[in-house]
Amino acid sequence: MSDRVVDPVCGMTINADEAPFSGEHQGSKYFFCSAECDAKFKADGDAYATVSRLNLPGWGMTPEPESVTRQRKRPPA
């Protein structure tokens, strides 16, 4: 049985062994449901990794999880 994982970009829950894309960021492995999510993560992995570690209620079931990610992307002070 495959581990269920959450795509850190879109919040979709997927099977790790069926994920079409995966990669590592700062020593952690991430899985992606699409080339678009993979590309977005590669462009700003720190922001997406931060949100994925927050363990937000409903993450993985959120209709628009990227809205949460956008809130975490604040301009540098």
MIDOSE-1310 file (N, C-alpha, C; in nm, 2 decimals, decimal comma, always signed):
residues 77
msdr	+0,08/-0,12/+0,00/+0,00/+0,00/+0,00/+0,09/+0,12/+0,00; +0,05/+0,22/-0,08/+0,13/+0,34/-0,10/+0,10/+0,44/+0,01; +0,20/+0,52/+0,05/+0,18/+0,63/+0,14/+0,11/+0,74/+0,07; +0,01/+0,80/+0,15/-0,06/+0,91/+0,10/+0,02/+1,04/+0,13
vvdp	+0,04/+1,13/+0,04/+0,11/+1,25/+0,06/+0,03/+1,37/+0,01; +0,06/+1,48/+0,05/-0,01/+1,60/+0,00/+0,09/+1,69/-0,08; +0,05/+1,72/-0,21/+0,12/+1,80/-0,30/+0,13/+1,94/-0,23; +0,25/+1,99/-0,20/+0,27/+2,11/-0,12/+0,23/+2,24/-0,20
vcgm	+0,20/+2,23/-0,33/+0,16/+2,34/-0,41/+0,01/+2,36/-0,41; -0,06/+2,25/-0,46/-0,20/+2,26/-0,47/-0,28/+2,20/-0,36; -0,22/+2,12/-0,27/-0,28/+2,06/-0,16/-0,35/+1,93/-0,19; -0,34/+1,88/-0,31/-0,40/+1,75/-0,35/-0,34/+1,64/-0,27
tina	-0,42/+1,55/-0,22/-0,37/+1,42/-0,16/-0,35/+1,32/-0,27; -0,23/+1,26/-0,28/-0,19/+1,17/-0,38/-0,12/+1,05/-0,32; -0,11/+0,94/-0,40/-0,02/+0,83/-0,36/+0,12/+0,86/-0,39; +0,21/+0,84/-0,30/+0,35/+0,88/-0,33/+0,41/+0,80/-0,45
deap	+0,37/+0,67/-0,45/+0,43/+0,59/-0,56/+0,36/+0,61/-0,70; +0,25/+0,69/-0,70/+0,19/+0,72/-0,82/+0,21/+0,87/-0,87; +0,28/+0,94/-0,78/+0,30/+1,09/-0,81/+0,39/+1,10/-0,94; +0,34/+1,17/-1,04/+0,42/+1,18/-1,16/+0,55/+1,26/-1,15
fsge	+0,56/+1,34/-1,04/+0,68/+1,43/-1,02/+0,72/+1,42/-0,87; +0,85/+1,43/-0,84/+0,89/+1,44/-0,70/+1,03/+1,51/-0,70; +1,06/+1,56/-0,59/+1,19/+1,62/-0,57/+1,23/+1,64/-0,43; +1,35/+1,68/-0,40/+1,40/+1,71/-0,27/+1,42/+1,86/-0,25
hqgs	+1,40/+1,90/-0,13/+1,42/+2,04/-0,10/+1,46/+2,04/+0,05; +1,58/+2,09/+0,08/+1,64/+2,11/+0,21/+1,63/+1,97/+0,29; +1,66/+1,86/+0,22/+1,66/+1,73/+0,29/+1,53/+1,66/+0,30; +1,42/+1,72/+0,25/+1,29/+1,66/+0,26/+1,24/+1,62/+0,12
kyff	+1,17/+1,51/+0,10/+1,12/+1,47/-0,03/+0,98/+1,52/-0,04; +0,94/+1,58/-0,16/+0,81/+1,63/-0,19/+0,76/+1,56/-0,32; +0,63/+1,55/-0,32/+0,56/+1,48/-0,44/+0,46/+1,58/-0,50; +0,45/+1,57/-0,63/+0,37/+1,67/-0,70/+0,27/+1,60/-0,80
csae	+0,15/+1,65/-0,81/+0,05/+1,59/-0,89/+0,06/+1,62/-1,04; +0,14/+1,73/-1,07/+0,15/+1,77/-1,21/+0,28/+1,85/-1,24; +0,31/+1,87/-1,37/+0,43/+1,94/-1,40/+0,42/+2,09/-1,36; +0,29/+2,14/-1,36/+0,27/+2,28/-1,31/+0,31/+2,29/-1,17
cdak	+0,26/+2,20/-1,08/+0,30/+2,21/-0,94/+0,45/+2,19/-0,92; +0,51/+2,10/-0,99/+0,65/+2,08/-0,98/+0,73/+2,21/-1,02; +0,69/+2,27/-1,12/+0,75/+2,40/-1,17/+0,73/+2,51/-1,07; +0,62/+2,52/-1,01/+0,59/+2,62/-0,91/+0,68/+2,60/-0,79
fkad	+0,69/+2,48/-0,74/+0,77/+2,45/-0,63/+0,92/+2,48/-0,65; +0,96/+2,44/-0,77/+1,10/+2,47/-0,81/+1,13/+2,62/-0,81; +1,03/+2,70/-0,85/+1,05/+2,84/-0,85/+1,05/+2,91/-0,71; +0,98/+2,85/-0,62/+0,98/+2,91/-0,48/+0,96/+2,80/-0,38
gday	+1,05/+2,71/-0,37/+1,04/+2,59/-0,28/+1,03/+2,63/-0,13; +1,10/+2,74/-0,09/+1,10/+2,78/+0,05/+0,96/+2,81/+0,10; +0,88/+2,89/+0,02/+0,75/+2,93/+0,06/+0,65/+2,81/+0,06; +0,66/+2,72/-0,04/+0,57/+2,60/-0,04/+0,61/+2,50/+0,07
atvs	+0,73/+2,49/+0,10/+0,78/+2,39/+0,20/+0,73/+2,45/+0,34; +0,74/+2,58/+0,36/+0,70/+2,64/+0,49/+0,55/+2,61/+0,51; +0,47/+2,64/+0,41/+0,32/+2,61/+0,43/+0,29/+2,47/+0,45; +0,36/+2,38/+0,38/+0,34/+2,23/+0,40/+0,37/+2,19/+0,54
rlnl	+0,46/+2,25/+0,61/+0,50/+2,21/+0,75/+0,41/+2,27/+0,85; +0,32/+2,36/+0,82/+0,23/+2,42/+0,92/+0,12/+2,33/+0,97; +0,09/+2,22/+0,90/-0,01/+2,13/+0,94/-0,14/+2,20/+0,96; -0,18/+2,28/+0,86/-0,30/+2,36/+0,87/-0,43/+2,27/+0,87
pgwg	-0,53/+2,30/+0,95/-0,65/+2,21/+0,94/-0,71/+2,22/+0,80; -0,74/+2,10/+0,75/-0,80/+2,09/+0,62/-0,70/+2,09/+0,50; -0,57/+2,11/+0,53/-0,47/+2,10/+0,42/-0,48/+1,96/+0,36; -0,48/+1,96/+0,23/-0,50/+1,83/+0,16/-0,65/+1,82/+0,12
mtpe	-0,74/+1,90/+0,17/-0,88/+1,90/+0,14/-0,93/+2,04/+0,10; -0,84/+2,14/+0,10/-0,87/+2,27/+0,07/-0,90/+2,30/-0,07; -1,02/+2,36/-0,11/-1,05/+2,39/-0,25/-0,95/+2,48/-0,32; -0,90/+2,57/-0,24/-0,80/+2,67/-0,30/-0,68/+2,68/-0,21
pesv	-0,60/+2,57/-0,20/-0,49/+2,58/-0,10/-0,38/+2,68/-0,14; -0,37/+2,72/-0,27/-0,27/+2,82/-0,31/-0,30/+2,95/-0,24; -0,43/+2,98/-0,20/-0,46/+3,11/-0,14/-0,38/+3,11/+0,00; -0,36/+3,00/+0,06/-0,29/+3,00/+0,19/-0,14/+3,02/+0,15
trqr	-0,09/+2,96/+0,05/+0,05/+2,98/+0,01/+0,08/+3,13/-0,02; -0,01/+3,19/-0,10/+0,01/+3,33/-0,13/+0,01/+3,42/-0,01; -0,06/+3,39/+0,10/-0,06/+3,46/+0,22/+0,08/+3,45/+0,29; +0,15/+3,34/+0,27/+0,28/+3,32/+0,33/+0,39/+3,39/+0,25
krpp	+0,36/+3,43/+0,13/+0,46/+3,49/+0,04/+0,45/+3,64/+0,06; +0,52/+3,69/+0,16/+0,52/+3,83/+0,19/+0,65/+3,90/+0,13; +0,63/+4,02/+0,08/+0,76/+4,08/+0,03/+0,86/+4,10/+0,14; +0,99/+4,09/+0,10/+1,09/+4,11/+0,20/+1,09/+4,25/+0,26
a	+1,12/+4,25/+0,39/+1,11/+4,38/+0,46/+1,23/+4,47/+0,43
